[in-house]
Amino acid sequence: QLQASGAGLVQPGGSLRLSCAASGSIFKINAVGWYRQAPGKQRELVAQITSGGSANYADSVKGRVTISRDNAKNTVYLQMNSLKPEDTAVYSCNGAVFDGSRWYVSWGQGTQVTVSS
């Protein structure tokens, strides 16, 4: 399974790095996406990265967010800079994982990001 971490409270303009790590039972992860959901809003895709490292971003975070991965650690990161109050949301990751016998889609539990002064 995927496990998201890195929750925090930061001031506007601050930075935060989220991690999406595969549990020990996972051999490999494929494409992974980071999503967020703010109160009263629909969940939206923030960024996604392929197994080869190609990334794309939502327009709202372009230039401020970088998604990356460490395949040796089966971990995907979301580096967020110049954070704004509107970035406040629960962030979760989703990806295709291989447990040695099958591929399946896994959701990591949400991690809260709050941007406030």
N, C-alpha and C positions, 0 to 999 in steps of 0.2 A: 504494500500500500504506500501511497504518497503521504508525507507529513509536512504540513506547512508550519513555519515558525518565523519569528522576527517581529512580533507585535510590538507596538510602541506608541508613545505620545511624543510628538515633536512639534516644534514651533514652525510657523510658516517660513519657508526658505531652507528648512533643515533637510536632512537626508536620513534614509533608512534602507536597510537591506533585508529583504525577505529571502528565506530559503525554502525549497521544496525538495525534500529528501526521500528517497525510496527506502523502505524498511529492509531489514536484512534478508527477507525472503525473496526479494526482487533481484533478478539478474541484470535486467536491462530496462531502460525507459526509452521511449521513442519521442515523438513530438509532445511538447508540454505547453500548456497555456496557463497564464495567470489571469484570473478574473477578479472582479470586485463588485460588491453590492452595497450601496449606501441605503440608509433607511428610507423607505418609501419609493425606492427606485428599482428598476430592473437590473439584473446582473449584466455586466458588460465585460467583454474581453479587453484586457489591458495590453497584453503582449503574448506572443507565442514564439516558440523556437523549435526548429526541426531537429532531427537527430544529427544532421550535419552542421548545425549551428546557424542556419539562416533564420533571421528574426524579422518580425513585423510588429508594428505598434498601433495602438489607437491614436487617432489624431490628437486627442486631449492630453496625451503624455509624451508625444514625440519630442525628442530633444532633452527630456528630463529623466527618462527612464531607460534603463538598459537591462535586457534579459541576457543571461549567459548560462552556460552549463559546464559542469565538470563530470565528464562521463566516467572517469575512474571512481568518483565518489557517488555516482548516480544521483547527482544533485543539480537542481536548476535554481538560479538566483534571480532576484529582481532588485536591481539597484535603483532607488528612487531619490532624485535630487530636486532641489528647488520646490519642495512640497508646498501644496496649496491647501487651504481648508476644504476645497471641493474634492481633494483626494481622500478625504476621510471615508472609510468604508471597511467592510470585512473583505479581506483578500483570501482567495483560495486558489489552489492549483489543480490542474486536471491533466492527465496524460495516459498514454498507452504504456502499460508495463508488462514485462514478461517474467513469470515466476519459475521458469524452468520447464514448464509443461504447456503453458498457454499464455496468450496475450489477452489482456482485458483492460478496460478503462477504469482508472482509479481517480477519485477525488480526495484531495487532502483536506483536512478540516480547516475551517476559516481561521484567519489570524487578524486581529483588529489593528487597524492603523488609524490614528487620530491626529489630525493636524490642527493645532489650536494654540493661540497665545495665552 
